[in-house]
Amino acid sequence: MGSPLSPILDDIFVEHLEDKAYTNMKAPIVPRFFKRYADDIFAVVEAATEELLLDQFNSLFPYCISFTIEKKTKRQLPFLDARVIEQRV
């Protein structure tokens, strides 16, 4: 069982990580859409910049935390036990 402080410390750390990432982020990899729930991040970025964004986040605290990436397939992406479906408008 986890500590009652875990969600609070998680939120503080990930918010600090976001601030640090956005301070150093260059224009081509800035997400068009960015949402976070606890330690899960949903970001929409330009095609071919996913790996750059992943490298940016992984370079911030290389011995402390490691990020992974999931790309959409068939215009769908699982996120937080739900399926996000891309629709053309």
C-alpha positions in Angstrom: 0.0 0.0 0.0 1.3 3.4 -0.9 1.8 6.4 1.3 -1.0 9.0 1.5 1.7 11.6 0.4 2.4 9.8 -2.9 -0.2 11.6 -5.0 0.8 15.0 -3.6 4.5 14.4 -4.1 3.8 13.0 -7.6 1.9 16.1 -8.5 4.6 18.4 -7.2 7.4 16.5 -9.0 5.6 16.2 -12.4 4.6 19.9 -12.3 8.2 20.8 -11.7 9.2 18.5 -14.5 6.7 20.2 -16.9 8.0 23.7 -15.9 11.5 22.7 -16.5 10.6 21.0 -19.9 8.7 24.0 -21.2 11.5 26.4 -20.2 14.0 24.6 -22.4 11.6 23.5 -25.2 12.2 24.6 -28.8 9.4 25.6 -31.1 9.0 22.5 -33.3 8.4 20.2 -30.4 6.0 22.3 -28.3 2.8 20.2 -28.1 -0.4 21.6 -29.6 -2.4 19.9 -26.9 -1.0 18.8 -23.5 -3.0 17.3 -20.6 -1.8 15.4 -17.5 -3.6 13.2 -15.0 -1.4 12.1 -12.1 1.7 10.7 -13.9 0.1 10.1 -17.3 0.6 12.7 -20.0 -1.5 13.1 -23.2 0.2 15.3 -25.8 -0.5 16.1 -29.4 2.6 17.0 -31.4 3.5 17.5 -35.1 4.3 14.3 -37.0 7.9 13.2 -36.7 8.5 15.3 -33.5 7.3 12.6 -31.0 10.8 11.2 -30.4 12.2 14.8 -29.9 9.6 15.4 -27.2 10.3 12.1 -25.6 14.1 12.8 -25.6 13.4 16.2 -24.1 11.4 14.8 -21.2 13.8 11.9 -20.6 16.8 14.2 -20.5 15.5 16.3 -17.6 16.0 13.7 -14.8 17.8 10.8 -16.6 18.6 8.8 -13.4 15.3 9.4 -11.7 12.4 8.9 -14.2 12.0 7.4 -17.6 9.2 8.2 -20.0 7.7 6.0 -22.7 5.6 6.9 -25.7 2.5 5.4 -27.3 1.6 6.4 -30.8 -1.9 6.3 -32.2 -2.8 3.4 -34.5 -5.9 3.4 -36.7 -6.6 7.0 -35.4 -7.0 5.6 -31.8 -4.9 5.9 -28.7 -5.5 4.3 -25.3 -5.3 6.7 -22.4 -6.4 6.1 -18.8 -8.4 3.0 -19.5 -10.3 4.8 -22.3 -9.9 5.0 -26.0 -9.3 8.4 -27.6 -10.5 8.4 -31.2 -9.3 11.1 -33.7 -12.2 12.5 -35.8 -11.8 14.8 -38.7 -13.7 18.0 -38.4 
